[in-house]
């Protein structure tokens, strides 16, 4: 069986760090209020001259280096983002040019907000399994701070900028859970709840990018249920249980959501990868950022069984089971 194997990971965070203490100097909030409700201590903020494509390209370069590949080895560039450089062209095309990926490679963006990396993993896996491509560079990259209303303390404390990337390569497996690579993915959506987490602008509605608006309590309630259901589905499809998971790498949205989801599935705290304190919520970038951190820290090793999940505006949500 043809499998999509992660052979390299990379990440990039902007130099500027905005701590809770600094944020409290111009927003009606406090370090204690933010930490106890979200688990966030700081977030990174892109410089004025840094574009989403810049963050994406930096992370992608590191992923290619990790995989011991050159840009010319890449068949497709996929960028999951809610904050593209332009309405068009796709940020992936800009990244293709910045990296030097040859003309003729596939390049496109994918927009599913915080679930973007899971959706992207599903698409990349399908392209590889079908034989259309052999190597995919999948990137999650965001400059979410440019969508924030800094007067809205319920949202502006949550988000940060960053990028993470993985290289997926075609491999062969026996069709069992022991195979390396993506074993199963689930991607879901329900547009009825879009008003609970959205931006109040867009090209065809207001002609502006708008600001992030969220009804946090309602989002929390839906998140725990939807995410847990998706995680159960991918585990059941592969015939594994929570006991078999070596590391849980969730979307870093809110530490309370992560704790509640892990408890619901019976995943012990020591198997949960957390980066939210340092990064905040980086939307589509959060899972690949956390995955790269886990690899660098030795918490995710070749052969380990990983469970990934995310939920974002739309609502969109999903989960993925893979073996490194």
Secondary structure, 3 states (H helix, E strand, C coil): CEEEEEEEEEEECCCEEEEHHHHCCCCCCCHHHHHHHHCCCEEEECCCCCCHHHHHHHHHHHHHHHHCCCHHHCCEEEEECCCCCCCCCCHHHHHHHHHCCCCCCEEEEECCHHHHHHHHHHHHHHHHHCCCCCEEEEEEEEEHHHHCCCCCHHHHCCECEEEEEEEEEEEECCCCCCCCEEEEEEEEECHHHHHHEEECCCCCCCCCCCCEEECHHHHHHHHHHHHHHHHHHHHHHHCCCHHHCCEEEECCCCHHHHHHHHHHHCCCHHHECCCHHHHCECHHHHHHHHHHHHHHCCCCCCCCEEEEEEEECCCEEEEEEEEC
